[in-house]
């Protein structure tokens, strides 16, 4: 009999269970589009299979988020909110790093990577910030924590690292978006940072200044991506 363990199975169907940051449509429907989670007894083999499905979903979500935030950045700049445009530019860069990390883990596991066509709707900068906050809240409070539980149960160290990198960065992005929305609502957008540093290893995002090494991956600051303008 296979050795079994109790974990939180978080199985994401690539075709049917698409979470909010993937499509950008959840805000329109006023609901979170998220995979189904249920507690059950499963084998390590089942956890391993679920982890690969989770990584496929995370890859799609991060790929879409990167494209969506790039579009949100353009919209913010058009509306005269350069500081918020820079925040989105930084976040888009970080999400692309997360997507690439997930992709590498999948490829190492012999998985095929589907071509992603991002789907989202660009609205006003204020509405876009609310959408970003909702998406980051879901990823950092539910999706990534549950994905990491399953990856640990599967004993997939590479997946655990990639998921943890994204999780810890999304926590920071969430607070940055909340701060940007507060600044926008108080007519104090000019107080927001305009310089960002992105860790190329994990996507960790710093505003204005950095430590000597990344607080997540320990990558040297000399390797960070410095963003001072939109590109």
QUINORMO-V738164 format. One line per field, one symbol per residue. ss: DSSP state (@ for helix, = for strand, . for the rest). phi: phi as a letter, one per 30 degrees, with the letter a starting at -180 (. if undefined). psi: psi as a letter, one per 40 degrees, with the letter a starting at -180 (. if undefined). Layout:
ss=???
phi=???
psi=???
This chain:
ss=...========........@@@@..@@@@......========@@@@@@@@@@@@@@@@@@@@@@@@@@@@@@@@@@@...@@@@@@@@@@@@@@@@@@@@@@@@@@@................@@@@@@@@@@@@@@@@@@@@@@@@@@@@@...@@@@@@@@@@@@@@@@@@@@@@@@@@@@@...@@@....===......===.....=......=@@@.===....
phi=.ddcbcbcdbccdddcccdeddcicdddchadcbddbadadbdddddddddddddddddddddddddddddddddddddicdddddddddddddddddeddddddddddiddcddccebabccdedddddddddddddddcbededddddddddhcddddddddededdddddedddddddddddchbdddddbbbbcdddbiecccibbddbedcciddeecddccbadb
psi=hihiihihhghhhdddghideddeedddefihhiihhihihiidddddddddddddddddddddddddddddddddddeegdddddddddddddddddddddddddddeeiihihhhhhihhaiddddddddddddddddddcddddddddddefgdddddddddddddddddddddddddddddeffdeeiiehihhhedeehhihdiiadihedeehiddeihhheii.
